[in-house]
Amino acid sequence: MGARNLESVIAELVSVERPAGLLALSAAVTLGLYALGLLMLRVPALGGHYISVFPAAFAVIFALAVYGRRSSVSALKLYLVTMLVSYVTIAALAAPPGFYTALASPSTVSQFVEQVDSFRSAYTTLPSMSFAIFRHNLEIDLLSYVPIVGAALLGFSMMDTSSLVWAVSASSMWSGYHLWYAYVLSILLAPDTFTEFSSYAIAMAGGFELYMALTGGGRRRLRLSLALLALSICLLYASAVIESWLILYVGLRRRRAAPDLNAKIWRRPVGGQCPRSAYTSTRSRAATP
């Protein structure tokens, strides 16, 4: 009975119907993994690889929250909770894994900055940049539509990308940049962040409706699922246009939030034992910040 009661308590916490419990559990797990990760830094071979544990754990929690209880939550509520979780992840939840990434793998941060700069210099017109961003993010959108798997992938993407945003800010702080939080803040307040997150959340809600339709929900839920997918794709393209316009014509979300990061990034070997090249990460990032 004790095991069943514990399982029931966990099921109650890990549910989109109780977002406060979901966020509290996610925060507790993230902090616990961070504390364990600090011990991993003493073993250089493990420290760099441990970075992926954060998004993997969050992916499992988020997928269980959406599909674990087979609840009859509405698509609207699922969208709203996903948006809430997305913003809280960027604003706070991803801070511990972000700081850990900056500690364990500084080359990951510099590599990310280089990739962003390379991308922005490769596309100099609104149509070309918009299509490039849309094509990249469309993969995430379509994967988010896949029942069960999509929720896990979206959760992984959420934490993985947000932690790298925090890693850039952490590196800026250690470099003596007083407005180190500006990069996180610029992502939070950018209008294309809202539209892009919305498209993923809508796609995942559509995948949930597809799952319910395939398990006896009827044609109405199937039609709703396809409509949500179409809406998410249209919104995703609009988001790509907005982001491109902000980058090319307004100058937002440039490296002013973390100036000269490649030159200033903290290059201290982890544990004083290995050079930063030992922590080169080849992780592909889920979204274009």
N, C-alpha and C positions, 0 to 999 in steps of 0.2 A: 504493500500500500504506500509505503514511503516513497518508492521510486515513481509510482504513478502520480502521487501528489506533486513531486518535484517536476515531473514532465508536464503536468497540468499548469503549474506556476510559470514554467518557461514558455509554454504555449500562450499563456495569457500576456506575458511581457512581449514576446516576439510576435507582434501582430500589427498590421497597418491600422487596425481599429483602435489601437492604443499607442499613438505616436510618441507620447511622453515616455512610456516604458521602453519602446523600441530605441529611442535616442539615449535613454539612460543606460540601457544594456550595452549599446554600441560604444558609448563613452567609457564605460567600465572595462570592456574588453580591450579597447584601444589603449587605454592607460596601462592595463596589465601587460599587454604585448610590448609597450614601450619600455616598461621597467625590465622585462625579460630581455629586450633587445640591448639595453645598456650593458647587460652581462655578456651578451654575444659579441660586443665590440672587443672583448679581450681575445677573441678567437677570430683573427682577420678573415680566415677562409669562410666563416659563417656570417660575419657581420654584414657584408654586402648583399648576400643572398636573402638575408632575413627581411629585407625591405618588402618583398612581395607578400609576406605573411599578413601585413595589415589589410591590403585590399582583398586578399583571399578570404580572410575572416569576415570582413564586412559584407562580401558577396554572399556568403552562406547565411548570415543573419538576415540580410535584406530579402533574399529569396524565400527563406522560411517565413518571414513576416508577411509576404504577399500570398504565398501558396500553402503555407503550413497547415492552416486550419480549414482550407476550402470554404472560406467565408463568402457570404453573398454581398461583399462590399461593392458599392457602386463604382462605376468608372470615374465619376467626378471626384469621389472621396479618395480613390486610389491616386488620381492625378495630384490632388492637393497635398496628400501626405508625402508623395514622392518629391514634390517641389520643396516642401518643408525640409525633408531629410537632405535634399541636395544642397540647399542654402546653409543649413546648419553644419553640414560636412565641410563645406568650403570655409565657413566663418570660424569653426572651432574644432570639430572632430578630427580634421586632417592635420591639425597642428602638431601633435606628437609624432605621427609618422613622417611629417615634413621635416621636423627638426632632426629626427633620426636619419632620414635620407641625407641631409646636409652633413651630418656627422660621419656616417658610414660610407657614403659614396659621393664625395664632392664632385667627382668627374661626371656623375649623372646630371648634376645641376648645370655645369658648364656646357655639357653636351646638349642639354635641352635649350639653353640660351642660343647656342650656335645654330641649332635646327630652326628655331623660331626666326632668327635673323636671316638665315638662308632662304626660308620659305617666303618671307616678306620681300626679299630682294628679287626672287624669281618671278613674282607676279606683280606687275606694275599697273595693270588696268583693272577696273571694277569687274567687267565680265569674267576675265581670266581668273582673278583671285576668288570671286564668288563661286565659280564652278569648281575650283580646286578644293575650297573649303567644303562645299556641299557634297562633292564626291567622297571626300574623306569621312565626313560625319554621317553620310547616308548608310555606310556600313554599320555604324553603331546603331542607327535608328532601326534598320531592318533586323539586326540581331536582337534588339530590345523587344521586338514584336514576337519573337519565338517564345511560346509558353514555357514557364519555369526557368529554362536556360537564359532567356532574355533578362529576367529579373536579376539573376546572379551576375550576368555580364554587365548590366547597368550598375549594379552595386560595386563591382570591381572597378569599373571605369570611373565612377564617382569618387571613390577614395583614392585611386591611383593618380588621377589627374590633379585632384585637390591637394594631395600630399606634395606633389612636385611644385605647385604654386607656393605652398608654404616653405618648401625647401629653398626656393629662390629668395623668399623674404628672409628666411633664417640666415642665409649666406650674406645677404645685404646688411643685416643687423650686425653680424660678426665682423663685417668689413667697416663698421663705423657709420653706416648710413642711417641717419636718425629717422627718416620716414620709411623704415623698412616694411611697415605694414601697408604701405601705399599700393603695393602690387596686389595683395589679397583684396584690398578695398576696391581697386579698379576692376577686378574680376567680378566682385559681388555687385557693384553698381552698374556695370555695363549693360545696356539694354539687350544686346545680343546674348548675354548669359541667360537672361530670362527666356528669350524665345528658343534658344537651343535646348535648355533644360526642359522647357515645355514640350518640345517636339519629342524628346526621348521619353518623357513621362507619359505623353499621350500614346506613343507607340507601345509602351509597356502595358498601359491600360487596355489597349486594343488586343494585345497578346493574352491578357487575362480574360477578356471577353471571348476570345477565340477558344481558350481552354474551357471556359464554361459552356460554350456552344458545343464543343466536341464531347463533353461529358454530360450532355442531356439538356443543354440550355435552349435549344431550338434555333430556328432561322433568324429570329429577331436579334439575338446576341451575335450571330454570325455577321449580319448586315451592319450592326453597330461596330463590330470589330474591324471590318473592312473600311468603314467610314472614318474611324479613328486613325487607321494607318494612312489613309489618303490625306487626312488633315495634318498629321505629323510630318509627312513628306513636304507638303506645301509650306508649312511653317518653318521647316528646316531650311528650305531654300531662301525664304525671306530672311531668316537669321543670318545666313551666309552673306547675303547682300548687305545687311546692316553692318555686320562685322567688317566686311571689306571696305565699306564706305567710311567707317570710323577709323580704320587703319590708314587708308590712302588719303582721305581729305580732311579729317579732323585731327589726326595724329594721336588718338587715344590708344592706350594699351601698348605703347611702345616701351622701350627699355628705360625710359625716364624714371620708371618706378624702381629700377635697380641699375643705376648707371655704372658702366665699366665693370660689370659683374665678372666677366671672364678674367679681368686683370686683378680684381680684388678678392675673388672668392677664396674662402678659407681653404688652404691646401695642407693643413696639418695631417700627417699620417695617422690613421686610426690606431690608437694604442701605442703610437710612436714606433711601430714595427714595419710597416709597409708603405711604399709610395702610393699616391692616389691612383696611379694607373692600375693598381691591383683591384680597384673597386669599380672599374668601368662597367656600366650597366648597359645592356642591350634591350632593355624593356621598351616596347613600343607604347607610346602614349596615346590615350584614347581620344583626346580632343585637342583642338588648336586653341590655345589660350589667347 
